Amino acid sequence: MFKSVNKVIYILVGTDFFYNSAFGAFAPIFAIFITGQIAGGSAKVAGFATASYWVVKSVFQLFIARFLDRTDGEWDEFWAVFLGYFFSGFVPLGYLFATEPWHLYALQGFLGFTMAWAIPAWYSIFTRHVDRWRIGFEWSLQSVFAVGISAAGSAALGGFLADRFGFRILFLASGILAIASSFLILTLRKHLLPRDNREKVLPERIHHR
């Protein structure tokens, strides 16, 4: 069952597993950090910090996705994913120095901008390389391993680390893991398509006689 999955899908899912684990380690308890260690931290500040991410990401993502679609080949998506994941890894490290609400807003906005590049590029590469007739299974690999299992495991571990060692160790570990996981994307280079290859996206039409 798993042997039939191609290497590109394995690489993308594996990278997302570690990357999502990095951010999932503190996501459920991020509000505790804000209310406890940010000057004037409150539920409102936590809400605005989250909004900063989504507003910036939403404003830029469609324009970036359109730009990536117009560029032939996959090298642009490759670099968008790598650089997006790499630079976003500095956000948890930035939390180490955050003391004011605006620091959080700026960091969250920067995270939104990096993800506006990485997410549509990741989707593009995954969609082009997904194996025909195993589309549901391979997207489910992403959902189960890179989202579900990583979120469950990292949330439990992150809560333990924060409780035992504090948020500084947690953010440091998360940032290092996110940056390190971005380098897994580099193994995609020899598998990139030289052109769009849109015929790979959808299965061949079946003609019934």
C-alpha positions as CSV (number, residue, x, y, z in Angstrom):
1,M,0.0,0.0,0.0
2,F,2.7,2.5,1.0
3,K,5.3,1.1,-1.5
4,S,3.3,2.5,-4.4
5,V,3.6,6.1,-3.2
6,N,6.2,8.1,-5.1
7,K,9.1,9.8,-3.5
8,V,7.9,13.3,-4.0
9,I,4.8,12.6,-1.9
10,Y,6.9,11.0,0.8
11,I,9.2,14.0,0.9
12,L,6.4,16.5,1.1
13,V,4.5,14.6,3.8
14,G,7.6,13.9,5.8
15,T,8.7,17.6,5.7
16,D,5.3,18.7,6.8
17,F,5.3,16.2,9.6
18,F,8.3,17.8,11.2
19,Y,7.4,21.3,10.2
20,N,3.9,21.1,11.7
21,S,5.3,19.4,14.7
22,A,7.5,22.4,15.3
23,F,4.6,24.9,15.3
24,G,2.1,22.4,16.8
25,A,4.2,22.1,19.9
26,F,3.2,25.5,21.1
27,A,0.0,26.4,19.2
28,P,-2.4,25.0,21.8
29,I,-0.7,26.9,24.6
30,F,0.3,30.0,22.8
31,A,-2.4,32.1,24.5
32,I,-0.9,31.1,27.9
33,F,2.4,32.5,26.9
34,I,0.8,35.8,25.7
35,T,-1.2,36.4,28.9
36,G,1.7,35.4,31.1
37,Q,4.8,36.9,29.5
38,I,3.7,39.8,27.3
39,A,3.1,43.2,28.8
40,G,-0.6,43.8,28.8
41,G,-1.1,40.3,27.4
42,S,-4.8,39.3,27.3
43,A,-7.3,37.3,25.3
44,K,-7.7,40.3,23.1
45,V,-4.0,40.4,22.3
46,A,-4.0,36.7,21.6
47,G,-6.9,37.3,19.2
48,F,-5.2,40.2,17.4
49,A,-2.0,38.2,17.1
50,T,-3.9,35.3,15.4
51,A,-5.7,37.8,13.2
52,S,-2.4,39.4,12.1
53,Y,-1.3,36.1,10.7
54,W,-4.5,35.4,8.8
55,V,-5.0,38.9,7.4
56,V,-1.5,39.1,6.0
57,K,-1.6,35.5,4.6
58,S,-5.0,36.1,3.0
59,V,-4.1,39.5,1.5
60,F,-1.0,38.1,-0.3
61,Q,-1.6,34.4,-1.0
62,L,-3.9,34.7,-4.0
63,F,-1.5,37.2,-5.7
64,I,1.4,35.0,-5.0
65,A,-0.4,31.8,-6.1
66,R,-1.3,33.5,-9.4
67,F,2.3,34.5,-9.9
68,L,3.5,31.0,-9.3
69,D,1.0,29.5,-11.7
70,R,2.1,31.8,-14.4
71,T,5.7,30.7,-14.1
72,D,6.5,27.5,-16.0
73,G,8.2,24.6,-14.3
74,E,8.4,23.8,-10.6
75,W,11.6,25.6,-9.5
76,D,9.7,28.7,-8.4
77,E,7.4,26.6,-6.2
78,F,10.4,24.7,-4.9
79,W,12.1,27.9,-3.7
80,A,8.9,29.3,-2.4
81,V,8.4,26.3,-0.2
82,F,12.0,26.1,1.0
83,L,12.4,29.8,1.7
84,G,8.9,30.1,3.2
85,Y,9.5,27.2,5.6
86,F,13.1,28.3,6.4
87,F,12.3,32.0,7.2
88,S,9.2,31.1,9.2
89,G,11.3,29.0,11.5
90,F,12.8,32.2,12.9
91,V,9.3,33.3,14.2
92,P,9.4,31.0,17.2
93,L,12.9,32.3,17.9
94,G,11.5,35.8,17.7
95,Y,9.1,35.0,20.5
96,L,12.1,34.7,22.8
97,F,12.6,38.4,22.5
98,A,8.9,39.5,22.4
99,T,7.8,41.6,25.3
100,E,5.1,43.9,23.7
101,P,1.9,43.1,21.8
102,W,3.2,44.8,18.7
103,H,6.2,42.4,18.7
104,L,3.7,39.5,18.4
105,Y,1.7,41.3,15.7
106,A,4.8,41.8,13.6
107,L,6.0,38.3,14.0
108,Q,2.6,36.8,13.2
109,G,2.4,39.1,10.2
110,F,5.8,37.9,9.0
111,L,4.7,34.3,9.5
112,G,1.6,35.0,7.4
113,F,3.7,36.4,4.6
114,T,6.1,33.4,4.5
115,M,3.1,31.0,4.5
116,A,1.5,33.0,1.7
117,W,4.5,31.8,-0.4
118,A,4.9,28.3,1.0
119,I,1.4,27.0,1.1
120,P,0.3,27.5,-2.6
121,A,3.7,26.3,-3.8
122,W,3.4,23.2,-1.6
123,Y,-0.1,22.5,-2.9
124,S,1.1,22.9,-6.5
125,I,4.0,20.4,-6.3
126,F,1.9,17.9,-4.3
127,T,-1.0,18.1,-6.9
128,R,1.3,17.6,-9.9
129,H,3.0,14.6,-8.4
130,V,0.0,12.9,-6.7
131,D,-0.3,9.3,-8.1
132,R,-3.3,8.7,-10.4
133,W,-6.1,6.7,-8.8
134,R,-4.5,7.1,-5.3
135,I,-5.4,10.8,-5.0
136,G,-7.6,10.3,-1.9
137,F,-5.1,8.0,-0.2
138,E,-2.1,10.3,-0.7
139,W,-4.0,13.4,0.4
140,S,-5.1,11.3,3.4
141,L,-1.4,10.5,4.2
142,Q,-0.9,14.3,4.5
143,S,-4.0,14.7,6.7
144,V,-3.2,11.7,9.0
145,F,0.6,11.9,9.4
146,A,1.6,15.5,8.7
147,V,-1.5,17.1,10.4
148,G,-3.2,14.7,12.7
149,I,-0.4,12.6,14.2
150,S,2.1,15.5,14.3
151,A,-0.5,17.8,16.0
152,A,-1.3,15.2,18.6
153,G,2.2,14.3,19.4
154,S,3.7,17.7,19.4
155,A,0.9,19.3,21.4
156,A,1.5,16.7,24.2
157,L,5.2,17.1,24.1
158,G,5.0,20.9,23.8
159,G,2.8,21.1,26.9
160,F,5.3,18.9,28.8
161,L,8.3,21.0,27.8
162,A,6.6,24.3,28.6
163,D,5.5,23.1,32.0
164,R,8.8,21.5,32.8
165,F,11.4,23.9,31.3
166,G,9.4,27.0,30.3
167,F,8.5,28.6,27.0
168,R,12.1,29.7,26.1
169,I,13.2,26.1,25.7
170,L,10.0,25.3,23.8
171,F,10.4,28.1,21.3
172,L,14.1,27.4,20.8
173,A,13.4,23.8,20.1
174,S,10.5,24.6,17.8
175,G,12.5,27.2,15.8
176,I,15.4,24.8,15.3
177,L,13.1,22.0,14.2
178,A,11.2,24.2,11.7
179,I,14.4,25.5,10.2
180,A,15.9,22.0,10.0
181,S,12.8,20.5,8.4
182,S,13.0,23.1,5.6
183,F,16.2,21.5,4.4
184,L,14.3,18.2,3.7
185,I,12.7,20.1,0.8
186,L,16.1,20.3,-0.9
187,T,15.8,16.5,-1.6
188,L,13.1,17.4,-4.1
189,R,15.5,19.0,-6.5
190,K,16.1,15.9,-8.7
191,H,12.3,15.2,-8.9
192,L,11.1,18.6,-10.1
193,L,9.3,18.8,-13.4
194,P,10.8,21.1,-16.1
195,R,7.4,22.3,-17.1
196,D,3.8,22.4,-15.8
197,N,2.8,18.9,-16.9
198,R,-0.8,19.7,-16.3
199,E,-1.7,16.3,-17.7
200,K,-0.3,14.7,-14.5
201,V,-2.9,16.5,-12.4
202,L,-6.0,14.8,-13.5
203,P,-6.5,11.1,-14.5
204,E,-7.0,10.3,-18.1
205,R,-10.5,10.4,-19.3
206,I,-12.2,7.0,-19.5
207,H,-14.1,6.3,-22.6
208,H,-16.9,3.8,-22.1
209,R,-18.0,1.8,-25.2
